[in-house]
């Protein structure tokens, strides 16, 4: 079984983990309804994308 020869220092361990941080999701406002949405995606509240109606509401 593989066993490390030396203890990994805290500084070395933290340098390795420096890219593991989570980043916040960037949000933009929809031009049509003003709801927050993710960039380059269809607005889930009004169904608009790039000035065009992509999703239509279905009657239930």
PDB file of N, H, CA, C and O in Angstrom:
ATOM      1  N   UNK A   1       0.842  -1.178   0.000  1.00  0.00           N
ATOM      2  CA  UNK A   1       0.000   0.000   0.000  1.00  0.00           C
ATOM      3  C   UNK A   1       0.891   1.246   0.000  1.00  0.00           C
ATOM      4  O   UNK A   1       1.895   1.284   0.711  1.00  0.00           O
ATOM      5  N   UNK A   2       0.538   2.253  -0.780  1.00  0.00           N
ATOM      6  H   UNK A   2      -0.278   2.223  -1.358  1.00  0.00           H
ATOM      7  CA  UNK A   2       1.350   3.459  -0.890  1.00  0.00           C
ATOM      8  C   UNK A   2       1.170   4.332   0.342  1.00  0.00           C
ATOM      9  O   UNK A   2       0.050   4.619   0.765  1.00  0.00           O
ATOM     10  N   UNK A   3       2.297   4.746   0.906  1.00  0.00           N
ATOM     11  H   UNK A   3       3.206   4.513   0.563  1.00  0.00           H
ATOM     12  CA  UNK A   3       2.289   5.596   2.093  1.00  0.00           C
ATOM     13  C   UNK A   3       3.188   6.788   1.814  1.00  0.00           C
ATOM     14  O   UNK A   3       4.302   6.599   1.326  1.00  0.00           O
ATOM     15  N   UNK A   4       2.745   8.029   2.106  1.00  0.00           N
ATOM     16  H   UNK A   4       1.840   8.183   2.503  1.00  0.00           H
ATOM     17  CA  UNK A   4       3.603   9.180   1.866  1.00  0.00           C
ATOM     18  C   UNK A   4       4.839   9.156   2.777  1.00  0.00           C
ATOM     19  O   UNK A   4       4.759   8.765   3.942  1.00  0.00           O
ATOM     20  N   UNK A   5       5.982   9.581   2.222  1.00  0.00           N
ATOM     21  H   UNK A   5       6.047   9.899   1.276  1.00  0.00           H
ATOM     22  CA  UNK A   5       7.228   9.567   3.005  1.00  0.00           C
ATOM     23  C   UNK A   5       7.296  10.737   3.977  1.00  0.00           C
ATOM     24  O   UNK A   5       7.885  10.621   5.051  1.00  0.00           O
ATOM     25  N   UNK A   6       6.684  11.881   3.597  1.00  0.00           N
ATOM     26  H   UNK A   6       6.205  11.975   2.724  1.00  0.00           H
ATOM     27  CA  UNK A   6       6.746  13.063   4.460  1.00  0.00           C
ATOM     28  C   UNK A   6       5.361  13.671   4.596  1.00  0.00           C
ATOM     29  O   UNK A   6       4.496  13.490   3.740  1.00  0.00           O
ATOM     30  N   UNK A   7       5.173  14.392   5.686  1.00  0.00           N
ATOM     31  H   UNK A   7       5.876  14.539   6.382  1.00  0.00           H
ATOM     32  CA  UNK A   7       3.901  15.070   5.940  1.00  0.00           C
ATOM     33  C   UNK A   7       3.767  16.254   4.988  1.00  0.00           C
ATOM     34  O   UNK A   7       4.732  16.984   4.760  1.00  0.00           O
ATOM     35  N   UNK A   8       2.582  16.443   4.436  1.00  0.00           N
ATOM     36  H   UNK A   8       1.798  15.850   4.621  1.00  0.00           H
ATOM     37  CA  UNK A   8       2.317  17.589   3.575  1.00  0.00           C
ATOM     38  C   UNK A   8       2.076  18.811   4.447  1.00  0.00           C
ATOM     39  O   UNK A   8       1.219  18.790   5.330  1.00  0.00           O
ATOM     40  N   UNK A   9       2.825  19.868   4.202  1.00  0.00           N
ATOM     41  H   UNK A   9       3.521  19.886   3.484  1.00  0.00           H
ATOM     42  CA  UNK A   9       2.708  21.086   4.999  1.00  0.00           C
ATOM     43  C   UNK A   9       1.371  21.770   4.723  1.00  0.00           C
ATOM     44  O   UNK A   9       0.786  21.609   3.652  1.00  0.00           O
ATOM     45  N   UNK A  10       0.896  22.540   5.711  1.00  0.00           N
ATOM     46  H   UNK A  10       1.371  22.671   6.581  1.00  0.00           H
ATOM     47  CA  UNK A  10      -0.390  23.246   5.565  1.00  0.00           C
ATOM     48  C   UNK A  10      -0.344  24.227   4.397  1.00  0.00           C
ATOM     49  O   UNK A  10      -1.321  24.368   3.661  1.00  0.00           O
ATOM     50  N   UNK A  11       0.787  24.900   4.227  1.00  0.00           N
ATOM     51  H   UNK A  11       1.581  24.785   4.825  1.00  0.00           H
ATOM     52  CA  UNK A  11       0.916  25.872   3.140  1.00  0.00           C
ATOM     53  C   UNK A  11       0.829  25.186   1.781  1.00  0.00           C
ATOM     54  O   UNK A  11       0.172  25.688   0.870  1.00  0.00           O
ATOM     55  N   UNK A  12       1.488  24.044   1.646  1.00  0.00           N
ATOM     56  H   UNK A  12       2.022  23.636   2.386  1.00  0.00           H
ATOM     57  CA  UNK A  12       1.467  23.315   0.378  1.00  0.00           C
ATOM     58  C   UNK A  12       0.060  22.789   0.082  1.00  0.00           C
ATOM     59  O   UNK A  12      -0.406  22.836  -1.057  1.00  0.00           O
ATOM     60  N   UNK A  13      -0.609  22.287   1.125  1.00  0.00           N
ATOM     61  H   UNK A  13      -0.231  22.248   2.050  1.00  0.00           H
ATOM     62  CA  UNK A  13      -1.970  21.770   0.973  1.00  0.00           C
ATOM     63  C   UNK A  13      -2.927  22.893   0.564  1.00  0.00           C
ATOM     64  O   UNK A  13      -3.781  22.704  -0.303  1.00  0.00           O
ATOM     65  N   UNK A  14      -2.778  24.065   1.196  1.00  0.00           N
ATOM     66  H   UNK A  14      -2.085  24.219   1.901  1.00  0.00           H
ATOM     67  CA  UNK A  14      -3.669  25.185   0.879  1.00  0.00           C
ATOM     68  C   UNK A  14      -3.377  25.776  -0.492  1.00  0.00           C
ATOM     69  O   UNK A  14      -4.287  26.277  -1.151  1.00  0.00           O
ATOM     70  N   UNK A  15      -2.110  25.727  -0.936  1.00  0.00           N
ATOM     71  H   UNK A  15      -1.370  25.320  -0.401  1.00  0.00           H
ATOM     72  CA  UNK A  15      -1.789  26.183  -2.293  1.00  0.00           C
ATOM     73  C   UNK A  15      -2.446  25.285  -3.335  1.00  0.00           C
ATOM     74  O   UNK A  15      -2.921  25.764  -4.364  1.00  0.00           O
ATOM     75  N   UNK A  16      -2.471  23.997  -3.069  1.00  0.00           N
ATOM     76  H   UNK A  16      -2.085  23.607  -2.233  1.00  0.00           H
ATOM     77  CA  UNK A  16      -3.095  23.059  -3.991  1.00  0.00           C
ATOM     78  C   UNK A  16      -4.600  23.295  -4.068  1.00  0.00           C
ATOM     79  O   UNK A  16      -5.202  23.136  -5.130  1.00  0.00           O
ATOM     80  N   UNK A  17      -5.204  23.672  -2.953  1.00  0.00           N
ATOM     81  H   UNK A  17      -4.715  23.802  -2.091  1.00  0.00           H
ATOM     82  CA  UNK A  17      -6.655  23.877  -2.893  1.00  0.00           C
ATOM     83  C   UNK A  17      -7.079  25.308  -3.232  1.00  0.00           C
ATOM     84  O   UNK A  17      -8.242  25.662  -3.041  1.00  0.00           O
ATOM     85  N   UNK A  18      -6.171  26.123  -3.724  1.00  0.00           N
ATOM     86  H   UNK A  18      -5.226  25.835  -3.880  1.00  0.00           H
ATOM     87  CA  UNK A  18      -6.493  27.530  -3.968  1.00  0.00           C
ATOM     88  C   UNK A  18      -7.539  27.720  -5.066  1.00  0.00           C
ATOM     89  O   UNK A  18      -8.203  28.756  -5.101  1.00  0.00           O
ATOM     90  N   UNK A  19      -7.700  26.746  -5.961  1.00  0.00           N
ATOM     91  H   UNK A  19      -7.160  25.905  -5.932  1.00  0.00           H
ATOM     92  CA  UNK A  19      -8.660  26.868  -7.057  1.00  0.00           C
ATOM     93  C   UNK A  19      -9.967  26.144  -6.767  1.00  0.00           C
ATOM     94  O   UNK A  19     -10.805  26.008  -7.659  1.00  0.00           O
ATOM     95  N   UNK A  20     -10.155  25.679  -5.540  1.00  0.00           N
ATOM     96  H   UNK A  20      -9.475  25.789  -4.815  1.00  0.00           H
ATOM     97  CA  UNK A  20     -11.355  24.917  -5.214  1.00  0.00           C
ATOM     98  C   UNK A  20     -12.510  25.775  -4.724  1.00  0.00           C
ATOM     99  O   UNK A  20     -13.579  25.241  -4.429  1.00  0.00           O
ATOM    100  N   UNK A  21     -12.332  27.078  -4.628  1.00  0.00           N
ATOM    101  H   UNK A  21     -11.463  27.512  -4.868  1.00  0.00           H
ATOM    102  CA  UNK A  21     -13.367  27.957  -4.091  1.00  0.00           C
ATOM    103  C   UNK A  21     -14.554  28.033  -5.046  1.00  0.00           C
ATOM    104  O   UNK A  21     -14.380  27.979  -6.264  1.00  0.00           O
ATOM    105  N   UNK A  22     -15.750  28.157  -4.499  1.00  0.00           N
ATOM    106  H   UNK A  22     -15.892  28.201  -3.510  1.00  0.00           H
ATOM    107  CA  UNK A  22     -16.958  28.304  -5.300  1.00  0.00           C
ATOM    108  C   UNK A  22     -17.133  29.758  -5.685  1.00  0.00           C
ATOM    109  O   UNK A  22     -16.804  30.657  -4.912  1.00  0.00           O
ATOM    110  N   UNK A  23     -17.651  29.988  -6.878  1.00  0.00           N
ATOM    111  H   UNK A  23     -17.918  29.257  -7.506  1.00  0.00           H
ATOM    112  CA  UNK A  23     -17.914  31.346  -7.341  1.00  0.00           C
ATOM    113  C   UNK A  23     -19.415  31.557  -7.434  1.00  0.00           C
ATOM    114  O   UNK A  23     -20.172  30.624  -7.703  1.00  0.00           O
ATOM    115  N   UNK A  24     -19.829  32.778  -7.210  1.00  0.00           N
ATOM    116  H   UNK A  24     -19.215  33.536  -6.991  1.00  0.00           H
ATOM    117  CA  UNK A  24     -21.250  33.104  -7.272  1.00  0.00           C
ATOM    118  C   UNK A  24     -21.726  33.103  -8.721  1.00  0.00           C
ATOM    119  O   UNK A  24     -20.968  33.440  -9.631  1.00  0.00           O
ATOM    120  N   UNK A  25     -22.975  32.725  -8.927  1.00  0.00           N
ATOM    121  H   UNK A  25     -23.590  32.451  -8.187  1.00  0.00           H
ATOM    122  CA  UNK A  25     -23.557  32.694 -10.260  1.00  0.00           C
ATOM    123  C   UNK A  25     -23.862  34.126 -10.691  1.00  0.00           C
ATOM    124  O   UNK A  25     -24.510  34.875  -9.961  1.00  0.00           O
ATOM    125  N   UNK A  26     -23.393  34.499 -11.876  1.00  0.00           N
ATOM    126  H   UNK A  26     -22.866  33.890 -12.469  1.00  0.00           H
ATOM    127  CA  UNK A  26     -23.665  35.825 -12.395  1.00  0.00           C
ATOM    128  C   UNK A  26     -25.083  35.905 -12.927  1.00  0.00           C
ATOM    129  O   UNK A  26     -25.514  35.036 -13.685  1.00  0.00           O
ATOM    130  N   UNK A  27     -25.808  36.936 -12.537  1.00  0.00           N
ATOM    131  H   UNK A  27     -25.458  37.641 -11.921  1.00  0.00           H
ATOM    132  CA  UNK A  27     -27.183  37.113 -12.995  1.00  0.00           C
ATOM    133  C   UNK A  27     -27.316  38.446 -13.711  1.00  0.00           C
ATOM    134  O   UNK A  27     -26.653  39.423 -13.362  1.00  0.00           O
ATOM    135  N   UNK A  28     -28.168  38.474 -14.704  1.00  0.00           N
ATOM    136  H   UNK A  28     -28.707  37.681 -14.989  1.00  0.00           H
ATOM    137  CA  UNK A  28     -28.516  39.705 -15.399  1.00  0.00           C
ATOM    138  C   UNK A  28     -30.030  39.846 -15.335  1.00  0.00           C
ATOM    139  O   UNK A  28     -30.738  38.880 -15.050  1.00  0.00           O
ATOM    140  N   UNK A  29     -30.524  41.050 -15.601  1.00  0.00           N
ATOM    141  H   UNK A  29     -29.949  41.835 -15.833  1.00  0.00           H
ATOM    142  CA  UNK A  29     -31.965  41.255 -15.586  1.00  0.00           C
ATOM    143  C   UNK A  29     -32.515  41.116 -16.999  1.00  0.00           C
ATOM    144  O   UNK A  29     -31.881  41.531 -17.969  1.00  0.00           O
ATOM    145  N   UNK A  30     -33.680  40.538 -17.100  1.00  0.00           N
ATOM    146  H   UNK A  30     -34.195  40.201 -16.312  1.00  0.00           H
ATOM    147  CA  UNK A  30     -34.358  40.382 -18.385  1.00  0.00           C
ATOM    148  C   UNK A  30     -34.813  41.758 -18.870  1.00  0.00           C
ATOM    149  O   UNK A  30     -35.357  42.542 -18.092  1.00  0.00           O
ATOM    150  N   UNK A  31     -34.592  42.053 -20.150  1.00  0.00           N
ATOM    151  H   UNK A  31     -34.150  41.417 -20.781  1.00  0.00           H
ATOM    152  CA  UNK A  31     -34.996  43.357 -20.688  1.00  0.00           C
ATOM    153  C   UNK A  31     -36.505  43.486 -20.785  1.00  0.00           C
ATOM    154  O   UNK A  31     -37.040  44.591 -20.706  1.00  0.00           O
ATOM    155  N   UNK A  32     -37.194  42.368 -20.956  1.00  0.00           N
ATOM    156  H   UNK A  32     -36.759  41.470 -21.021  1.00  0.00           H
ATOM    157  CA  UNK A  32     -38.639  42.411 -21.156  1.00  0.00           C
ATOM    158  C   UNK A  32     -39.414  42.510 -19.840  1.00  0.00           C
ATOM    159  O   UNK A  32     -40.278  43.374 -19.689  1.00  0.00           O
ATOM    160  N   UNK A  33     -39.098  41.613 -18.878  1.00  0.00           N
ATOM    161  H   UNK A  33     -38.396  40.911 -19.001  1.00  0.00           H
ATOM    162  CA  UNK A  33     -39.884  41.580 -17.643  1.00  0.00           C
ATOM    163  C   UNK A  33     -39.111  42.038 -16.411  1.00  0.00           C
ATOM    164  O   UNK A  33     -39.719  42.294 -15.372  1.00  0.00           O
ATOM    165  N   UNK A  34     -37.781  42.147 -16.501  1.00  0.00           N
ATOM    166  H   UNK A  34     -37.287  41.939 -17.345  1.00  0.00           H
ATOM    167  CA  UNK A  34     -36.986  42.617 -15.377  1.00  0.00           C
ATOM    168  C   UNK A  34     -36.635  41.551 -14.356  1.00  0.00           C
ATOM    169  O   UNK A  34     -36.053  41.866 -13.318  1.00  0.00           O
ATOM    170  N   UNK A  35     -36.973  40.299 -14.622  1.00  0.00           N
ATOM    171  H   UNK A  35     -37.446  40.043 -15.466  1.00  0.00           H
ATOM    172  CA  UNK A  35     -36.670  39.214 -13.694  1.00  0.00           C
ATOM    173  C   UNK A  35     -35.198  38.826 -13.815  1.00  0.00           C
ATOM    174  O   UNK A  35     -34.625  38.936 -14.899  1.00  0.00           O
ATOM    175  N   UNK A  36     -34.574  38.378 -12.730  1.00  0.00           N
ATOM    176  H   UNK A  36     -35.039  38.289 -11.849  1.00  0.00           H
ATOM    177  CA  UNK A  36     -33.179  37.929 -12.836  1.00  0.00           C
ATOM    178  C   UNK A  36     -33.090  36.606 -13.586  1.00  0.00           C
ATOM    179  O   UNK A  36     -33.907  35.708 -13.381  1.00  0.00           O
ATOM    180  N   UNK A  37     -32.089  36.495 -14.456  1.00  0.00           N
ATOM    181  H   UNK A  37     -31.426  37.224 -14.623  1.00  0.00           H
ATOM    182  CA  UNK A  37     -31.892  35.269 -15.220  1.00  0.00           C
ATOM    183  C   UNK A  37     -30.408  35.085 -15.440  1.00  0.00           C
ATOM    184  O   UNK A  37     -29.633  36.027 -15.277  1.00  0.00           O
ATOM    185  N   UNK A  38     -29.996  33.863 -15.812  1.00  0.00           N
ATOM    186  H   UNK A  38     -30.625  33.098 -15.944  1.00  0.00           H
ATOM    187  CA  UNK A  38     -28.594  33.590 -16.109  1.00  0.00           C
ATOM    188  C   UNK A  38     -28.276  34.084 -17.514  1.00  0.00           C
ATOM    189  O   UNK A  38     -29.135  34.019 -18.393  1.00  0.00           O
ATOM    190  N   UNK A  39     -27.070  34.574 -17.746  1.00  0.00           N
ATOM    191  H   UNK A  39     -26.371  34.627 -17.032  1.00  0.00           H
ATOM    192  CA  UNK A  39     -26.744  35.095 -19.074  1.00  0.00           C
ATOM    193  C   UNK A  39     -26.744  34.005 -20.149  1.00  0.00           C
ATOM    194  O   UNK A  39     -26.385  32.859 -19.882  1.00  0.00           O
ATOM    195  N   UNK A  40     -27.146  34.371 -21.349  1.00  0.00           N
ATOM    196  H   UNK A  40     -27.438  35.302 -21.566  1.00  0.00           H
ATOM    197  CA  UNK A  40     -27.192  33.498 -22.525  1.00  0.00           C
ATOM    198  C   UNK A  40     -28.182  32.348 -22.346  1.00  0.00           C
ATOM    199  O   UNK A  40     -27.985  31.268 -22.904  1.00  0.00           O
ATOM    200  N   UNK A  41     -29.241  32.573 -21.574  1.00  0.00           N
ATOM    201  H   UNK A  41     -29.400  33.450 -21.121  1.00  0.00           H
ATOM    202  CA  UNK A  41     -30.265  31.551 -21.377  1.00  0.00           C
ATOM    203  C   UNK A  41     -31.642  32.195 -21.464  1.00  0.00           C
ATOM    204  O   UNK A  41     -31.782  33.409 -21.311  1.00  0.00           O
ATOM    205  N   UNK A  42     -32.642  31.383 -21.707  1.00  0.00           N
ATOM    206  H   UNK A  42     -32.528  30.397 -21.832  1.00  0.00           H
ATOM    207  CA  UNK A  42     -34.009  31.856 -21.837  1.00  0.00           C
ATOM    208  C   UNK A  42     -34.515  32.305 -20.473  1.00  0.00           C
ATOM    209  O   UNK A  42     -34.238  31.656 -19.464  1.00  0.00           O
ATOM    210  N   UNK A  43     -35.244  33.394 -20.436  1.00  0.00           N
ATOM    211  H   UNK A  43     -35.469  33.921 -21.256  1.00  0.00           H
ATOM    212  CA  UNK A  43     -35.872  33.871 -19.204  1.00  0.00           C
ATOM    213  C   UNK A  43     -37.010  32.907 -18.859  1.00  0.00           C
ATOM    214  O   UNK A  43     -37.901  32.669 -19.675  1.00  0.00           O
ATOM    215  N   UNK A  44     -36.971  32.361 -17.652  1.00  0.00           N
ATOM    216  H   UNK A  44     -36.247  32.554 -16.990  1.00  0.00           H
ATOM    217  CA  UNK A  44     -37.977  31.373 -17.272  1.00  0.00           C
ATOM    218  C   UNK A  44     -39.320  31.998 -16.923  1.00  0.00           C
ATOM    219  O   UNK A  44     -40.340  31.309 -16.942  1.00  0.00           O
ATOM    220  N   UNK A  45     -39.342  33.292 -16.605  1.00  0.00           N
ATOM    221  H   UNK A  45     -38.513  33.851 -16.590  1.00  0.00           H
ATOM    222  CA  UNK A  45     -40.612  33.905 -16.228  1.00  0.00           C
ATOM    223  C   UNK A  45     -41.428  34.359 -17.446  1.00  0.00           C
ATOM    224  O   UNK A  45     -42.654  34.245 -17.448  1.00  0.00           O
ATOM    225  N   UNK A  46     -40.746  34.875 -18.483  1.00  0.00           N
ATOM    226  H   UNK A  46     -39.750  34.968 -18.481  1.00  0.00           H
ATOM    227  CA  UNK A  46     -41.508  35.348 -19.647  1.00  0.00           C
ATOM    228  C   UNK A  46     -41.217  34.548 -20.921  1.00  0.00           C
ATOM    229  O   UNK A  46     -41.963  34.677 -21.892  1.00  0.00           O
ATOM    230  N   UNK A  47     -40.174  33.738 -20.951  1.00  0.00           N
ATOM    231  H   UNK A  47     -39.568  33.634 -20.163  1.00  0.00           H
ATOM    232  CA  UNK A  47     -39.866  32.919 -22.127  1.00  0.00           C
ATOM    233  C   UNK A  47     -39.191  33.667 -23.252  1.00  0.00           C
ATOM    234  O   UNK A  47     -39.216  33.212 -24.396  1.00  0.00           O
ATOM    235  N   UNK A  48     -38.587  34.804 -22.958  1.00  0.00           N
ATOM    236  H   UNK A  48     -38.566  35.174 -22.029  1.00  0.00           H
ATOM    237  CA  UNK A  48     -37.970  35.636 -23.976  1.00  0.00           C
ATOM    238  C   UNK A  48     -36.471  35.362 -24.048  1.00  0.00           C
ATOM    239  O   UNK A  48     -35.829  35.168 -23.016  1.00  0.00           O
ATOM    240  N   UNK A  49     -35.907  35.344 -25.252  1.00  0.00           N
ATOM    241  H   UNK A  49     -36.429  35.502 -26.091  1.00  0.00           H
ATOM    242  CA  UNK A  49     -34.461  35.212 -25.435  1.00  0.00           C
ATOM    243  C   UNK A  49     -34.040  36.026 -26.642  1.00  0.00           C
ATOM    244  O   UNK A  49     -34.545  35.816 -27.745  1.00  0.00           O
ATOM    245  N   UNK A  50     -33.122  36.948 -26.439  1.00  0.00           N
ATOM    246  H   UNK A  50     -32.712  37.118 -25.543  1.00  0.00           H
ATOM    247  CA  UNK A  50     -32.556  37.770 -27.500  1.00  0.00           C
ATOM    248  C   UNK A  50     -33.644  38.539 -28.258  1.00  0.00           C
ATOM    249  O   UNK A  50     -33.579  38.676 -29.480  1.00  0.00           O
ATOM    250  N   UNK A  51     -34.629  39.031 -27.531  1.00  0.00           N
ATOM    251  H   UNK A  51     -34.682  38.920 -26.539  1.00  0.00           H
ATOM    252  CA  UNK A  51     -35.699  39.820 -28.128  1.00  0.00           C
ATOM    253  C   UNK A  51     -36.764  39.010 -28.834  1.00  0.00           C
ATOM    254  O   UNK A  51     -37.633  39.587 -29.488  1.00  0.00           O
ATOM    255  N   UNK A  52     -36.726  37.691 -28.723  1.00  0.00           N
ATOM    256  H   UNK A  52     -36.020  37.223 -28.192  1.00  0.00           H
ATOM    257  CA  UNK A  52     -37.709  36.828 -29.379  1.00  0.00           C
ATOM    258  C   UNK A  52     -38.430  35.968 -28.343  1.00  0.00           C
ATOM    259  O   UNK A  52     -37.838  35.550 -27.348  1.00  0.00           O
ATOM    260  N   UNK A  53     -39.700  35.713 -28.587  1.00  0.00           N
ATOM    261  H   UNK A  53     -40.181  36.052 -29.395  1.00  0.00           H
ATOM    262  CA  UNK A  53     -40.487  34.839 -27.724  1.00  0.00           C
ATOM    263  C   UNK A  53     -40.171  33.399 -28.103  1.00  0.00           C
ATOM    264  O   UNK A  53     -40.546  32.934 -29.179  1.00  0.00           O
ATOM    265  N   UNK A  54     -39.466  32.688 -27.197  1.00  0.00           N
ATOM    266  H   UNK A  54     -39.162  33.066 -26.323  1.00  0.00           H
ATOM    267  CA  UNK A  54     -39.012  31.339 -27.482  1.00  0.00           C
ATOM    268  C   UNK A  54     -39.951  30.304 -26.858  1.00  0.00           C
ATOM    269  O   UNK A  54     -40.295  29.309 -27.497  1.00  0.00           O
ATOM    270  N   UNK A  55     -40.360  30.539 -25.622  1.00  0.00           N
ATOM    271  H   UNK A  55     -40.081  31.347 -25.103  1.00  0.00           H
ATOM    272  CA  UNK A  55     -41.242  29.622 -24.908  1.00  0.00           C
ATOM    273  C   UNK A  55     -42.615  30.267 -24.777  1.00  0.00           C
ATOM    274  O   UNK A  55     -42.741  31.403 -24.320  1.00  0.00           O
ATOM    275  N   UNK A  56     -43.627  29.537 -25.177  1.00  0.00           N
ATOM    276  H   UNK A  56     -43.525  28.614 -25.548  1.00  0.00           H
ATOM    277  CA  UNK A  56     -44.997  30.043 -25.010  1.00  0.00           C
ATOM    278  C   UNK A  56     -45.647  29.328 -23.835  1.00  0.00           C
ATOM    279  O   UNK A  56     -45.347  28.167 -23.557  1.00  0.00           O
ATOM    280  N   UNK A  57     -46.538  30.029 -23.151  1.00  0.00           N
ATOM    281  H   UNK A  57     -46.782  30.972 -23.377  1.00  0.00           H
ATOM    282  CA  UNK A  57     -47.234  29.429 -22.011  1.00  0.00           C
ATOM    283  C   UNK A  57     -48.271  28.429 -22.506  1.00  0.00           C
ATOM    284  O   UNK A  57     -48.989  28.673 -23.476  1.00  0.00           O
ATOM    285  N   UNK A  58     -48.328  27.293 -21.809  1.00  0.00           N
ATOM    286  H   UNK A  58     -47.745  27.095 -21.021  1.00  0.00           H
ATOM    287  CA  UNK A  58     -49.295  26.273 -22.181  1.00  0.00           C
ATOM    288  C   UNK A  58     -50.521  26.380 -21.289  1.00  0.00           C
ATOM    289  O   UNK A  58     -50.394  26.556 -20.077  1.00  0.00           O
ATOM    290  N   UNK A  59     -51.707  26.274 -21.877  1.00  0.00           N
ATOM    291  H   UNK A  59     -51.810  26.131 -22.861  1.00  0.00           H
ATOM    292  CA  UNK A  59     -52.951  26.304 -21.116  1.00  0.00           C
ATOM    293  C   UNK A  59     -53.141  24.959 -20.416  1.00  0.00           C
ATOM    294  O   UNK A  59     -53.043  23.901 -21.037  1.00  0.00           O
ATOM    295  N   UNK A  60     -53.416  25.021 -19.114  1.00  0.00           N
ATOM    296  H   UNK A  60     -53.496  25.881 -18.610  1.00  0.00           H
ATOM    297  CA  UNK A  60     -53.604  23.787 -18.352  1.00  0.00           C
ATOM    298  C   UNK A  60     -55.030  23.684 -17.854  1.00  0.00           C
ATOM    299  O   UNK A  60     -55.383  22.711 -17.189  1.00  0.00           O
TER     300      UNK A  60
END
